[in-house]
Amino acid sequence: MTHHPVDHDGTPTLIAALGERLVALEAERAVRHTISRYMALCDVPSGALDGESLAALFATDAIWQGIGPQYADKFGRLTGHAEILAMLTRYLPPSPHFSVNVHFLTSETIDVDIASARAKGRWIMLQASGYFDAPAAPAELISARLEVDFAPAANGRDWLITHFRTERLFDAPWQVNPRPAPTHLQPGT
């Protein structure tokens, strides 16, 4: 239940109530921005903007966790920037893993609790991936359920990932015809 400041007669003030709603909406927008930037930074080729890094999207003590029968053993539970980034960078250039990798998010719900400075987002992710070293299965679609916790950053504007959970729902083969990679991203260059 949201607590609203009250007028002298005990009724909530409209301005205060609107102010609280605005803070919650801004937090929701910041959460959406953080998860969108995370997905863009995990895309190949990357959708990175100047100065962006995956580390900047996570709290220093964040947890990244694979759950369910397919991801619990594959990814396990990683804690802190060093462990999380070591795992993620195994899949990103210059590592020759993906020839193309694009993420799509849908079925979004974001719940913000300003009083406790927490938010939880839930999405269904579709990942379309092509691989450098997989002649038998060069591409696949992967669907996963994401449940991600967030907390406000020290700057009071951004929200950081505190606990990222992913559970694979299904995968399917597909045909990919990626655009040619820029020369600096091709293996052996």
C-alpha positions as CSV (number, residue, x, y, z in Angstrom):
1,M,0.0,0.0,0.0
2,T,1.3,3.4,-0.9
3,H,1.5,6.1,1.7
4,H,0.5,9.5,0.5
5,P,1.1,12.8,2.4
6,V,-2.1,14.3,3.7
7,D,-3.7,17.7,3.9
8,H,-4.6,19.2,7.2
9,D,-7.9,17.4,7.1
10,G,-6.3,14.0,6.6
11,T,-6.9,13.6,2.8
12,P,-4.0,12.8,0.5
13,T,-2.7,15.8,-1.4
14,L,-3.1,15.5,-5.2
15,I,0.4,17.0,-5.8
16,A,2.1,14.6,-3.4
17,A,0.3,11.6,-4.9
18,L,1.2,12.6,-8.4
19,G,4.8,13.2,-7.3
20,E,4.9,9.6,-5.9
21,R,3.5,8.2,-9.1
22,L,6.0,10.2,-11.2
23,V,8.9,8.8,-9.1
24,A,7.6,5.2,-9.7
25,L,7.2,5.8,-13.4
26,E,10.7,7.3,-13.7
27,A,12.0,4.2,-11.8
28,E,10.1,1.9,-14.2
29,R,11.6,3.7,-17.2
30,A,15.1,3.4,-15.7
31,V,14.6,-0.3,-15.1
32,R,13.5,-0.7,-18.7
33,H,16.5,1.3,-19.9
34,T,18.9,-0.9,-17.9
35,I,17.6,-4.2,-19.2
36,S,17.4,-2.8,-22.8
37,R,21.1,-1.7,-22.6
38,Y,22.1,-5.1,-21.2
39,M,20.5,-6.9,-24.1
40,A,22.1,-4.5,-26.6
41,L,25.5,-5.0,-25.1
42,C,25.0,-8.8,-25.4
43,D,24.0,-8.5,-29.0
44,V,26.6,-9.4,-31.7
45,P,27.3,-7.0,-33.4
46,S,27.0,-5.0,-30.2
47,G,24.6,-2.2,-29.9
48,A,27.0,-0.4,-27.5
49,L,26.9,3.3,-27.2
50,D,30.1,5.3,-26.5
51,G,31.3,4.7,-22.9
52,E,28.8,1.9,-22.1
53,S,29.9,-1.3,-20.3
54,L,28.1,-4.3,-18.9
55,A,29.7,-3.7,-15.5
56,A,28.0,-0.3,-15.2
57,L,24.6,-2.0,-15.3
58,F,25.2,-4.3,-12.3
59,A,25.4,-3.5,-8.6
60,T,28.9,-4.5,-7.3
61,D,27.5,-7.5,-5.4
62,A,25.0,-8.5,-8.1
63,I,24.0,-12.1,-8.7
64,W,23.6,-13.6,-12.2
65,Q,21.9,-17.0,-12.1
66,G,20.9,-19.7,-14.5
67,I,17.8,-21.6,-13.1
68,G,15.9,-24.6,-14.3
69,P,17.1,-27.9,-15.8
70,Q,19.0,-26.4,-18.7
71,Y,20.6,-23.4,-17.2
72,A,21.3,-24.2,-13.5
73,D,24.2,-26.5,-14.4
74,K,25.4,-24.6,-17.5
75,F,25.6,-21.1,-15.8
76,G,25.2,-21.7,-12.1
77,R,25.2,-18.8,-9.7
78,L,27.7,-16.0,-10.2
79,T,28.3,-13.2,-7.8
80,G,30.0,-9.8,-8.4
81,H,31.3,-8.0,-11.4
82,A,34.4,-10.2,-11.9
83,E,32.5,-13.5,-12.1
84,I,29.6,-12.1,-14.1
85,L,31.8,-10.4,-16.7
86,A,34.1,-13.3,-17.0
87,M,31.1,-15.5,-18.0
88,L,29.5,-13.0,-20.3
89,T,32.7,-12.1,-22.2
90,R,33.2,-15.8,-23.1
91,Y,30.4,-15.3,-25.5
92,L,31.1,-11.8,-26.8
93,P,33.7,-10.5,-29.3
94,P,36.6,-10.8,-29.6
95,S,35.8,-14.3,-28.5
96,P,34.6,-16.1,-31.7
97,H,31.4,-17.6,-30.4
98,F,28.5,-15.9,-32.1
99,S,28.5,-14.8,-35.7
100,V,25.2,-13.0,-34.9
101,N,23.2,-12.7,-31.7
102,V,20.1,-10.6,-31.2
103,H,17.8,-10.4,-28.2
104,F,14.1,-9.5,-28.1
105,L,12.1,-8.9,-25.0
106,T,8.3,-9.3,-24.6
107,S,5.6,-10.0,-22.0
108,E,7.0,-7.3,-19.7
109,T,5.9,-6.6,-16.1
110,I,7.8,-4.2,-13.9
111,D,6.9,-3.7,-10.3
112,V,8.5,-0.8,-8.4
113,D,8.5,-0.4,-4.7
114,I,9.9,3.0,-4.0
115,A,9.5,2.7,-0.2
116,S,11.9,-0.2,-0.1
117,A,14.0,1.0,-3.1
118,R,13.5,-2.2,-5.1
119,A,12.0,-3.2,-8.4
120,K,11.4,-6.5,-10.1
121,G,11.1,-7.0,-13.8
122,R,9.8,-10.1,-15.7
123,W,10.2,-10.7,-19.4
124,I,10.1,-13.5,-22.0
125,M,13.3,-13.2,-24.1
126,L,13.8,-14.6,-27.6
127,Q,17.4,-14.9,-28.6
128,A,18.3,-15.4,-32.3
129,S,21.9,-16.8,-32.5
130,G,24.2,-17.8,-35.2
131,Y,27.6,-19.5,-34.3
132,F,31.0,-19.5,-35.9
133,D,31.9,-23.1,-35.0
134,A,28.7,-25.1,-35.4
135,P,28.4,-26.5,-39.0
136,A,25.8,-29.0,-38.0
137,A,23.6,-26.5,-36.2
138,P,24.7,-23.0,-37.3
139,A,21.8,-21.1,-35.8
140,E,19.1,-21.4,-33.2
141,L,16.3,-19.6,-31.5
142,I,16.3,-19.7,-27.7
143,S,13.5,-18.6,-25.5
144,A,14.0,-17.8,-21.8
145,R,12.1,-16.5,-18.9
146,L,13.9,-13.6,-17.2
147,E,13.2,-12.4,-13.6
148,V,15.5,-9.5,-12.7
149,D,15.7,-7.5,-9.5
150,F,16.9,-3.9,-9.5
151,A,18.0,-1.2,-7.0
152,P,18.6,2.5,-7.5
153,A,22.1,3.6,-8.3
154,A,23.9,6.1,-6.1
155,N,23.2,8.8,-8.7
156,G,19.5,8.5,-7.9
157,R,18.6,8.4,-11.6
158,D,19.7,4.9,-12.9
159,W,18.6,1.5,-11.6
160,L,21.1,-1.4,-11.4
161,I,20.7,-5.1,-11.7
162,T,21.0,-6.8,-8.3
163,H,19.8,-10.3,-9.3
164,F,19.4,-11.6,-12.8
165,R,17.7,-15.0,-13.2
166,T,17.3,-16.8,-16.5
167,E,15.5,-20.0,-17.3
168,R,15.5,-21.6,-20.7
169,L,12.0,-22.4,-22.0
170,F,12.8,-23.9,-25.5
171,D,15.1,-23.8,-28.4
172,A,14.6,-24.4,-32.1
173,P,16.9,-24.5,-35.1
174,W,16.7,-21.8,-37.7
175,Q,18.5,-20.4,-40.7
176,V,20.4,-17.2,-40.3
177,N,21.9,-15.1,-43.1
178,P,23.7,-12.4,-41.1
179,R,25.2,-9.3,-42.6
180,P,28.9,-9.6,-43.0
181,A,30.7,-8.7,-39.8
182,P,33.0,-5.7,-39.8
183,T,36.6,-6.7,-40.5
184,H,37.7,-6.0,-36.9
185,L,35.1,-8.5,-35.5
186,Q,36.0,-11.4,-37.8
187,P,38.0,-14.3,-36.3
188,G,41.7,-14.1,-37.0
189,T,41.8,-10.4,-37.7
